[in-house]
């Protein structure tokens, strides 16, 4: 009877040691991985800030408004991307497949985006009263229109290629006859 107790104790102890080693190993492995920032440099923000600081010649109000709107469009794109990435990242973090560093990087990107959106709305209110409430909606509509235009352009290119290939085949067929 005591040999069975010793065997079970030995196996239980080995499982405990192996699981502890596995936990520590995974934590160290994920800690050594260096993650890139969630988004590349915010060039539209940099352009807008450089326009604000420009002294000779001073930028027109139209240039500043368009740069701010472009900055808002970039923020909307980033907001949509974060919304898409969040559920998958939460799942990966819960399963322990990615480290806390990646999650912290994601949270930092969310915080920076929230801060930038607040700056954009505040800047928009300086140009026109209550524009800050609608600038993100306007930026989203512009992005949708740009996507529709790109889809139409790619579809028309495919249609033209199809028409050209039909014409070439018809000419080739007529030559053979």
N, C-alpha and C positions, 0 to 999 in steps of 0.2 A: 504494500500500500504506500509506503513512504517513497518507493521509487517512482510511482505515478505522480505523486505530489511534486517531487523534484523535477520530473520531466515537464510537467505543466508550468511550474515556476520558471524553469529555464526558458521554455518557449515564450511565455508571457514576457519575461525580461528581455529576451532578444527582440520581440516585436516592439516593445517600448523603446528600446535603444535605437532600432532602425527607424521608427517613426519620428523620433526626436532628431536623428541625424538627417532624415529627409526634409523635415521642416526647416532646420537650420540651413541646410544646403540650398534649398529653394530661395530662402530669404536672402542669403548671401549672393546667389546667382542673379537675382533680380535687382539687388542693390548695386551691382557692378555695371549694369547696363545703363548707358548714358542716352537719354532721350533728347531728341531735337525739340525746339519750341513747336507748339501746336500749329501755329501759322507762320508763314514767312514774314519778312518785314512789312510794315504797314506803309507802303509807299504813297498811297493816296493821302494819308494823314501828313506825311512828311511834305508832300507837295503843297497841301493847304497851309501848313505852318510856314513854309518858305515864302508862299505868296503873301501871308500876313506880315512877314518881316521885311518884305521887299520895299525899298525906299525910292529907288530910281529905276525906271518910272514906276509909280505906284500902280498896283493892279486895279482894274475897274471892279465895280460891284458885281457885274455879271460874271467876271472871271472867278471872284471869290465864291459867289453862289454856286457856280457850276462845280468848282473844286470841292465845296462842302457837300454837294449832292453826290458827287462821285465817291467821296469818303463815306457817306451814308450807304451807298450801294455796296461798297466793300463790307461794311459792317453787317448789312442784311445778309450778304452771301455767307459771311462767317457765322452769323447767328443760325442760319439754316444748316450749315455744316456741323456745328456743335449739337444741334438738335438731332441730327441723323446719327452722330457718333456716340451720343450719351448712352442709349440702351445697350449697345454692343459692348461698350467699355465697362459699364456696370456689371454686365454678365461676366466678362473676363476677369474683372477684379474679384468678384465674389467666388469664382472658381479658383482663384489663385494663379491664373495663367500669366498675368502681368503684375508688375510691382506697384507699390504705392507711389513711386516716383512718377509714373505715367499718369496715375489718377490725379496727383497733385499738380502736374503740368496741365492737365485738362481743366482743373478747377481754377488755376491761375489764368488760363486763357479765357475762361468764362468771366472772371472778375475784370480782367483788362477790357474785354468787350463791353461789359456793362458800363465801365467807366468811360470808355470811348463813346458809347451811345449817349450817355448823359452829357458829355462835352459837345457832341454834335447837336443835340437838341437845344442846348444852351446857346451855342453859336448861331443856330438857325433863328432863335428868338431875337438875336441882336439885329438881324437883317430885316425881319418882318415879324410883327406880333403874331403869336400863335402858330408860326410856321414850324416850330419845334415839335408840335403835336402831330403834324402831318408829313414831316420830311421822310420818316422811315417808310410810311405807306407809299409815298411818291417814289422813293427809291426802289421799293419792292415791285411796284407797277412797271417801272423802267426796266428792271431786270427781266420781268416776265415778257415784256415787249421785245427785248433784245433776244431772249431765247426763242420766241416765236419767229423772229426775223431770221435767226440762224437756221432754224428747222426748215423754213420756207426756202432759204437759199440752198440748203443741202438737198432738199427734195427736188427743187427745180434743176439742180445740177444732175441729179440722178435721172430725171425725166429727159433732159437734153441728151444725156449719154445714151439712154434707151432709144430715143428718136434717131440719133446719129447712127447707132448700130443697125437699126432697122433700115435706114436709108442705104447704108453701106452694103448690107446684105441684099437689098433689092437691086442695087446697081450691079453687084457681083453676079446675081442671078440673071439679070438682063444681059450681061456681057457673055455669060456662058451659053445663053440661048442663041 
